[in-house]
Amino acid sequence: MKLYERLLLENKAWAAEMVQEDPGFFDRLVHVQRPEILWIGCSDSRVPPNDITQTKPGEIFIHRNIANMVVHTDLNLLSVLQYAVEVLEVNHIIVCGHYGCGGVKAALTQHSYGIINKWLRSIKDVYRFHQAEVDGIESEELKLNRLIELNIEEQVLNLAKTSIVQRAWGQRKAPHLHGWVYDLKDGIIHPVSEIEACTRLEHDIYNFDNLNQIV
Ligand code: CO
């Protein structure tokens, strides 16, 4: 059997299992989704959001890209963010990265990867912001893992800076922002950073005073 054929077969088995466990499962989800959480994670196949958090369909709205980045010119991310915050009204946004992230590792080199270079540039910026700290770590593995944590922290801050999040803070005092890192070695997630809704940011030029007029 070909791999893709196995996926279709497994899907049938999964659907049957879900109905057996909970006969109303699909009927409840067919018309509406009410996830409480937006998850922004790495595309890495070893970090599947629903599996590692034991959440079911309907519980998490998910966006994934290389190295879980929040780039302010990324229309895909912005569309997902706006829909999650303004239509679904999620109360929490989690940026979940992972140790050993290939995207962050690639950004630390001078190797050219083609079009991905443009994506990795934002990670190189995070390295530049924290170069003294990162260069002070001797072990290559620990250096990479620290940059991975700092990158998560920076992406959470990038979320806080968006007019979408700023407006929602003004209107409904949500969502809260969380930065997490997943450890591939033991499957455990560790919190890295957190920004409560309505926080005045350290560099408060990013906060807007006229929240109702933000477009
Ligand atoms: Co990754």
Residues whose N, C-alpha, C, O or C-beta is under 5 A from the ligand:
A	BS01	CO	C42 D44 A67 C101 G102 G103
